[in-house]
Amino acid sequence: MALAPEPPPVAPVAAPVAPTPLDRVAFCESGNRQFGPDGQPLRGAVNPDDVGKYQINEDYHLEAAVRLGLDLNTLEGNEAYARHLYASQGLSPWLWSRPCWGDETRVWVYRDGAWWS
């Protein structure tokens, strides 16, 4: 019986050179976490209406997210809505965390598929 040929080696994927603005926001808002230790969507410590990796405020954005077919409680929906917000409003929805993501002296490290500081 002939052995199947081995697949070609997979080229390593290079880490991004620097975090995008949304990478910085995700770290500063939630520590890159969509879910809390209880397995439920992460809620804001200051405002429990903030949800998920990007701490999107449901009071302001839930209706629009639903119209777009996005569920802010899922990682995919939270990320997609964050991209939508960033494309339409820039970083203004995350001004409260600007001291963190806007700090140009902050050192960023890419590890486990995400940016950390």
PEMOTA-V954857 format. One record per residue. N is the residue number from 1. RES is the residue in one small letter. OMEGA is omega in whole degrees, -180 to 180 (999 if undefined). Layout:
n=N res=RES omega=OMEGA
n=N res=RES omega=OMEGA
//
This chain:
n=1 res=m omega=-178
n=2 res=a omega=177
n=3 res=l omega=177
n=4 res=a omega=179
n=5 res=p omega=178
n=6 res=e omega=178
n=7 res=p omega=179
n=8 res=p omega=179
n=9 res=p omega=179
n=10 res=v omega=180
n=11 res=a omega=178
n=12 res=p omega=179
n=13 res=v omega=-179
n=14 res=a omega=176
n=15 res=a omega=175
n=16 res=p omega=-177
n=17 res=v omega=-178
n=18 res=a omega=179
n=19 res=p omega=174
n=20 res=t omega=176
n=21 res=p omega=179
n=22 res=l omega=173
n=23 res=d omega=180
n=24 res=r omega=179
n=25 res=v omega=-178
n=26 res=a omega=179
n=27 res=f omega=-175
n=28 res=c omega=-178
n=29 res=e omega=-170
n=30 res=s omega=-172
n=31 res=g omega=180
n=32 res=n omega=-177
n=33 res=r omega=173
n=34 res=q omega=-175
n=35 res=f omega=177
n=36 res=g omega=-178
n=37 res=p omega=179
n=38 res=d omega=180
n=39 res=g omega=179
n=40 res=q omega=177
n=41 res=p omega=-179
n=42 res=l omega=178
n=43 res=r omega=-180
n=44 res=g omega=177
n=45 res=a omega=180
n=46 res=v omega=-179
n=47 res=n omega=-178
n=48 res=p omega=174
n=49 res=d omega=175
n=50 res=d omega=-173
n=51 res=v omega=168
n=52 res=g omega=-175
n=53 res=k omega=-178
n=54 res=y omega=178
n=55 res=q omega=-180
n=56 res=i omega=-176
n=57 res=n omega=-177
n=58 res=e omega=178
n=59 res=d omega=-177
n=60 res=y omega=-165
n=61 res=h omega=-175
n=62 res=l omega=-178
n=63 res=e omega=180
n=64 res=a omega=179
n=65 res=a omega=179
n=66 res=v omega=177
n=67 res=r omega=179
n=68 res=l omega=-180
n=69 res=g omega=-177
n=70 res=l omega=177
n=71 res=d omega=-178
n=72 res=l omega=-180
n=73 res=n omega=176
n=74 res=t omega=178
n=75 res=l omega=-178
n=76 res=e omega=-180
n=77 res=g omega=180
n=78 res=n omega=179
n=79 res=e omega=-179
n=80 res=a omega=-180
n=81 res=y omega=176
n=82 res=a omega=177
n=83 res=r omega=177
n=84 res=h omega=179
n=85 res=l omega=-178
n=86 res=y omega=180
n=87 res=a omega=-176
n=88 res=s omega=-175
n=89 res=q omega=-177
n=90 res=g omega=-178
n=91 res=l omega=-176
n=92 res=s omega=178
n=93 res=p omega=-177
n=94 res=w omega=-177
n=95 res=l omega=-179
n=96 res=w omega=-180
n=97 res=s omega=-179
n=98 res=r omega=178
n=99 res=p omega=178
n=100 res=c omega=-173
n=101 res=w omega=-179
n=102 res=g omega=-178
n=103 res=d omega=-178
n=104 res=e omega=178
n=105 res=t omega=-179
n=106 res=r omega=178
n=107 res=v omega=-178
n=108 res=w omega=180
n=109 res=v omega=178
n=110 res=y omega=-178
n=111 res=r omega=177
n=112 res=d omega=176
n=113 res=g omega=-179
n=114 res=a omega=178
n=115 res=w omega=-178
n=116 res=w omega=178
n=117 res=s omega=999
//
